[in-house]
């Protein structure tokens, strides 16, 4: 017989550990000051919108698919609001038992522990958007002037008020997920259902007393407050096991099915997930760790040097999106007699840095040179040995000066 309460608490602990660890290893993090999106080892820049788009769409459809198939299980097993609210209520009950009958001392201890926990949780949450070491310095300096410091203080206050007074009322008054589930669910979505098919209820009311949402599952499995946590299943099984009878509450796939059914709707959702996952993998595989851009400066089409050569001006930018130093060597192709005046060459770029610079290309004057000459600028990235070719145009006077 499954013990859903123990399973749920183990998942809660695992989710908390994942929540606390992810920002420190840049597994999933959106660094707003640096405009970087970290996703499972990849450091995506804000201008890589296609990859970020596929990532967000993939995550969105995972949520949709999970809601269609598993219903409100996210609420009961994975939702941070549920996890921390239940932890807050459990802590308050324990402190009341330990300090009984000194209620004021129990309340003081509870609010003191909750204040420290709120600072910790706020720090972890803001670390998903601000680099943790930078945020730690702001916290130690009691910074409430910068955006990071103000955000940290605001989240700390909201966290304290939430888990001290709001708790699970948030699920029934603010959170839209329950209403969204009402639109996404169908006749085969996972439910917690009460049924008297195998016996009659003995009216012990333990399922009602143990429900964290204070509802009676016997009224309907579609109550907006029901988060499908399974606590009522354990309660019913525990009482009726003493009478050697099976429980009357269980998880079911819809109102009648006992097994998962793969219908057309679920197949389509799976195909959509495969599509976005494939698009994300293709975009990541085609991504260049070091991105080089070159463009001509056409405010002045050309200039004549004191040495009699014709000069064109160009700009370049190097974005090193890798975790190791890189350098780019610039060279010319298909432009006889031309010289590239650039210092330094190769141009170095530190990990995570964006480097910009300028250079000139000069060519000897020709008696009847074309106004526009097509040529290539070739770049070679070190140490990856990636070669790129940039088609360019060289502009010069048609007649020798």
N, C-alpha and C positions, 0 to 999 in steps of 0.2 A: 504494500500500500504506500503510495507516494506521500511524502510529507512536504506539501507545497510551501509551508512556512519556512522550514529549514532551507529548502532550495532557494527561496526568494531572498533570504538573508545572506546566503552565500553569494548570490548574484549581486546583491547590494554592495557587499564588501569589495567584490571584484570591480564593479563599476566605479566605486569611490577611488580605488587604487589606480585604475586607468585614468580617471579624471584628474588625479593629483600628479600623475607622472608625465602625461602626454606633452604639456607645454615645455617641460625641461629638456626634452629630447627632440623637439621640433617635429614630432610625428604629425600632428595636426595643429596648426597655429596660424593666425592672421596677424602679422606684425604691422600694425597701422603706421607707426612713425617711419619705418623703413620701407613701407609699401611692398611687403613680401608675404607670400602665402606658402606655408610649409605643408607638404602633403606626402607622408610616408617616404621620407628621404629626399624628396624633390623640393628645391627652393624656387618657387615660381614668382616671377616679377609681375607687377600689376599690369604691365603692358602685354603679358601673355594671356589675354582675355579668353582665347579659345579654350585653353586647357582648364582655366578656372571655371569657365562656363560648363564644360563637360563634367568636371568634378562636382559642381553644385547640383547639376541636373541629375547626375547619377545618385547622389545622396538623397535628393528629393524623391526620386522614384523608389529608392529603397524604403523610405518612410511610407510612401503610398502602398507599395506591395505588402509591407509588413502589416499595415493597417487593414488591408483587404483580407489577408490570410489569417492573421493572429489577433485582430481586433484590438482591444484595449490592454493587451498584455504589456505593451511598452509602459503604460501608466503604472501598472502594479510592480513591474520587475526592473525597469531601466530608468524611469524618470527621476532626475535629480531632486525635483520638488518632493516627490513621494519618499525618496530615500532619506533626505535630510529631515523632512517633517516627522517621519516615524522615529528617526533617531532622537530628535528633540523631545518628542512625547515620551519615549522610553526612558531617556535621561531624567526627565522631570518626575516620572513615577518612581524611579529608583531613589532619587534624592529625597522624595517625600517619605519613602519607607525608611531610609537610613536616619533621617533627622526627626522622624515622628516622635512627639507631637509638635516639634518646633518648626512650624510652617514658615515663619519669616526667615529663619536660617536656611531652610531648604530653598526658598525662593531666591535669597541672596546668592547662594552657591550656584543655583541654576543660571541666573542671569550673568554671573561672572564667567562661568564656563562658556556660556553661549556667546558672550562678547569676544572672548579669545577665539572661539571657533569661527565667528563671523569674520574676524580679521583674516584668519587663515584661508577660509573659503573665498573671500573677496580677493585675496592675493592670488590664489590659484586661478580664479576666473579671469582677472585682469591680465594674468600672465599669458593667456591665449591671444592677447592683443598688443601687449607691451613686453619687451624682452625681460625675462625674470630677474636678471642681475640688475638691470636698470631700475626695475620696479622695486627691488629690495633696497636699493640706495634711497629711493624716494620715500619708502616706508620708514627707514631708520632716521631720515631727516625730518620726518613728520610733514612731508610736503603736501600742502593743500592749496598750492597756487597754480601749478601746471595742470594740463589736461589729464595726465596720468594720475597725479595725486588727487585731484578732485574726483575723478572717476573711481579710484580706489576707496576714498572716503564715502562716496555716495553708495557704492555697492555694499560696503560694510554695514552702513545704516539700514539699507533695504533688507539685507540678509538677516540682520538681528531682528527687525520688526516682523519679517516674514515668519521666521522659525520660532519666534517668541509668542506671536499672537495670531497670525493668519493660518499658517500650516496648511492642512488639507482643505480648508475652505477655498483656497486658491483654485483647486481643481474644479470646483463646482460654480465658481463665480467669475473667474478671470480667464482661465485656460480654455482656448478654443478647440483643443484636440478632441474632447468628448463629442462636441457637435460635429467636427469634421468626420469622426468615425461613423456617426450616424449616416453620413452621405456615402462613405466608402464601403461600409459593410454590406454584405448580402446574405443570402440564405445558407451559405457555406462557411461563413466567418466563425472563428473560434469563439465560444461563449462559455460562461459559467451558468449552468442551468439546473434548476431544481425540478425534480420529477418524482412523483409518487408511484411510478410504475412497479417498483419492487417493494413497496411497503408504505405505511402511513407515517406522517410526521407525529412525533410524540410531544410536540410543543415545548421542548426544553428551552428554546430561544437562545441557545448558545451561539448559533450562527449569527444572530443579530448582535449579541453582546461582543463578539470577537471581530465584527466587521469594522475596519478602520474608517469607513465612510458613513457609518451609522445608518445603513439601509437594511431592508429585509429582502434577501434574494428571492424569497418565495413569491414576492409580488410580480417580478418580471426580470428576465435577464437583460432587458434593454433599458434599464434605468440609467440616466445620464451620469449618476454618481458612481455607478459600478465600474471599478478599474480592473476587474477580472484578476484579482490578486490570489484567489484560491483559499483565503483564510477560512471562509465558510465551509469549504470542502473538508478541510482538516477538522473543523469543529464538529460537523455532522458525522464524519467517519469515527472520530474519537468516542462520541457518545453512543452511537448505534453499535459500535464494535463490542461494547460491554454487554449489549443485548444479543450479540452474535447475529447482527443484521447488517446488510450493506448500507452504505450511506446513500442519501437521496439527492446529493448535489455532486456534480461532476463537470469536467470540461467536455464539451461536445462541439462538433463541427456543424454549426447551425442548430436548429431545433430538433432535428431527427438523426442526422448522420453521426456515426461513431468513428468514422475514418475520414481522413483527408481526401477530398475529391479534386482532381485536376480538370477544371473545365476550361472553356474557351477564354474566359476573362483572365484567368490566371496564366494561361499560356501566352496571351498577348502581353501581360505585365512582365513575364519572364523574357520575352523577346525584346521588349523595350529596354530592360535592364542590360541584356546582352549587347544591344546596340550602343547604349551610352558607355558601357564598360569597354567595348571594342574601340569606340571613338576616343576614349580617354587613353587607352593603351597606345593607339596609333599616334595620337598627338604627343604623348610623352616620348615615344620611340623616335619621332622625327625632330624632337627638340634639340637644339644646339646648345651645349653648355656655355660656349663663348660665341656671342652674337656680334657680328661686325656690320656696320652700316657706313656707306660712303656716298657722299653727294657733292656735286660741283657747286661752287659759289659763283652765281651768275649776276651778282650786282654789277660786276665789271666783267665783260666777256673775256677779255684777255688784256695783258699788258706787255709792253716791250721792255726788256731789261737793258741795263747799260752794256751788257755783253752782246747785245743784238739778238738774243734768243727770245722766243715767244713764251710767255708764262700763263698758265691757267691755275686757278686756286681751287682747292678741294677741302672738304671737312670730313672727319671720320669720328665715329663713336664705337667704343668697345664695351660690351656688357659681359662681364665675367660672372656667369650664373652658376659656376661650379664652386667646389670647396677647396680648390687648389690654385696656386698662382698660374697665370697664363701670360703668354706674349704673342704678338701678331707681327709677322714679317710682311712688309708691303713690297711688291715688285710690279714691273710694267710688262705688257705684252702687246705686240702688233702696233708699235709706234716707234719706227726706226729713228735712232739718234736722240731719243727722248731721255731725260734724266728726272729722277724723283728726288726732290729736296725735302727731306723729312728728318727731324731729330726729336726723339731717338727713333731708330728703326733697327730692331723690332720695338714696338710699343708695348709696355708691360701693363698688366691689369691685376690687381690683388683680388683674392677671393671675395665675391659679392660686390665688387666695385664697378663703377661705370666711368670710363675714361673717354675724354673728348680731346680732339686736337685738329690741327690744320697742316697742310703741306702744299707744296707747289710742284707742278710738272712743267718742265720746259722742253721745248723742241727747237731745233735750228730753223731759221727762216727759210722758206722755199720760194723759188721764182714764181711758181704758179700753184701753190698749195691750195687744196680745197678749203672752203670756209669751215667745214665740219669734217673732222677725221674720227672715225670710230676706232676705238682701241679697248683694251682690257686692263683693269687693275686686279692683280692676283694677290690674295692673302693666304698665308700659311700659319695656322695656329699651333703654337708649341705649349705643352708637350703632346697634344692629341693628334698632331699631324693631319689636321683637317684643312683642305684647300678649297677656297671659294674664288670664283671669278665674277667680277663686277663689270659688265659692259658700260663704257663711258664714251663721252665725246670730247674731242679737243678742238677748240675754236681758235682760229688764227686768221690774220689778214690774207686775202686772196693774192695780193701782190707783195713782193718783197719791199720793205721800206727803203 
